[in-house]
Amino acid sequence: MKAPLVLLALLLSALSMPTAVAASPSLPVNTTKPAESHNYQGTTKFQQGDPRGAILEFDRAISIDPKYAEAYINRAVAKLGLGDKQGAISDYSRAIEIDPQDALNYYNRGVAKFDAGDKQGALSDFNRAIAIKPDDAESYCNRGAVKLSLGNKKGGIADLNAGAKLFRQQGQMSDYQKTIELIRQAKK
């Protein structure tokens, strides 16, 4: 599940935050796969406002199946919610080791890196996300905002324009309008 878009408000007052994968009503809590069951329980706890309890469930899922990328991703989101930026980055990195072709993992790690003050690391992760999924408007917009924060106005605006174009093509008019407004502000 893609993190919801909250564009980096001009000059990065609100970077889009990753979210835990939504609990699936079709997955019973007592599934025959224990790791999935703990992941489901962790997601439910997170959605109920218990990030510490969620982390314990994600830890259990990971101890059962150390290659269960979704549990690392969800644990990273819970860690971010508790302010553990480095822990979140570590979990996203582990998910990337398990599935290096999942653009969302690079996108989410880029968000966490930016939040931790690692702008160059965030830029690198957004570059990788775009290389894997070149039609991802949010990655272009966030990369553009990072470039703006690094003083690369021309590159930042170019990425915001690319993101706006993709939003328009994909029928996401609200996000398109937000991005156009960011472009206007960035040009000032």
N, C-alpha and C positions, 0 to 999 in steps of 0.2 A: 504494500500500500504506500502510495506516494505521500510524503509529508505535505500538508496543506500549504498553499502559497500565501506568504505574507512577505511581499517584496521587501528587500532591504530599504526601509524608508529612507528618504534621501539622506544620504550619507550615513546609512547603516544604523538607524536607530532601532530597526526591528528585522533581524534576519529570520528567515523562515525556520521554524523549529521542527525537527523530526517528530513523528508521533508513533506510538506503539501500534503494531498491527491490530486491527480491530478484532475483538473476540468474535468467533464465528458461531452463530447459533446452531449450525449444523454439526459442530464438533462437541460431542458429549464430554463432560468433565471426566468421566470414568472410561475414557478411550482405552483401547487395548495397547496403545503405544504410550508408555509412561512419560517419555520426554514431552510428547505433544500435550498430554494431560497437564503436566506442570507448567508448560508454556501458556496454555489456555487459562489455567488458574492465575498465573502471574499477570496476564493481560487483564483479566477480570479485576484483580486487586488494584492494578494500576488505574483502571477506569473508575474504580470506586474511591480513588484518592489515597491509596496505601502503597506508595512507591517502595518503601522498605520491605513490606510483605511481598510485593511483586518481585523484587530482586531475589529474595529467598527462593521463590518458586522458579525463577529463571536459572538461578544457581543449580537447583535440583535437576532441571531439564538438561543443563549443560553437563552436569556430572554423569548423567545417564547416557547422553549422546554428545560428546565433545565436538562433533562436526555439525551440530544443529544450528545453522546460521541464524535462523529466525529468533532463537532464544538470545543470542548475542545482541542482535539488533534491538530487541525489546528491552533487554537489560541496559543497553546503552541509553535508550530513551529515559528509562527510569533513573539512571544515574545522572543524566543531564537535569532532570527535574529536581534532584537533590543537590545540584551544583557541582557534581563530580565530573568536571569536563575531561580530565585526563583519563579517568576510568571509562568514560563514554568513548573517547577516541580509541582507547585500547580495544574495547569491544567491537567497534566498527572495523578496526584493523583486522581483528580475528575473523569477522564475517567476510571481509575482503579476501583473506587467505583461503577461506573455504570456497568462496564463489567470486573470483576476480573479474567476472564479466557482468556483475550486477551493478549497473550505473547508480542505482539508488543508494547503495552502500557508500560509494564515493561522495555522492551528493550530501548525504547525512553526515559523513565524517568531515566534509568541507564546512558544513554549518558549525559543527562542534569545534573544529580547529579555529574558525574565525572567532567564535565566542570565547575561545581560550587565548586569543590574541595572536594566533599564528596565521597572519594574512597570506604569506607565501605558501604555506601548507594548504590553506583553503583554496587558493588559486590553482594549485596543482591538482587538488581533488576535483574541483569543478571542471578543469581541463579534461581530466580522465573521464568524468561522467559524460561530458559532451562527446568525447571520442567514441564512447560506447553507444550513446543514445543521442544522436545529433538533432533530434526533433524535440528535445526537452527544453521548453521555454524557460522553466524555472531555473535550470542550471545556467542558462545564458544570462538571465537577469541577475542572479546572485554573483556570477563571475563578473558581470559588468559593475555591480556595486563594489565588489572587492577591488577591482581595478581603479574605480573612482577613489576609493579610500587610500590607495597607494599612489595617487597623483596622476594616474593615467586617464585623463579625461577623455581623450579621443577613443581609446580602446574601450573604456567603460560605456560610453555612449553607443559605440558600435555594437557591443553585446546587448545593451538594453534594446536597441533597435531590432536586433535579431530575435530577441525574446518576444518583443511586441508583435513582430510579424508572425511568429509561430503561434502566439495566443490568438491572433486574429484568424489565422488559417484553421485553427482547432476550435473556433467558435467560443472561445473563453473571453467574451467581450469585457467583463468586469476587470479581469486581470490585464487585458489589453489597455483599458483606459488608465488603470493605475500605473502601468509601465510608461505610457505616453506622458503622464504627469511627472513621473520621475525624470524622464528625458528632458522635459521642459525645464525643470528645476536644475538639472545638471548643467544645462547650457548657459545658465545665468552667470 
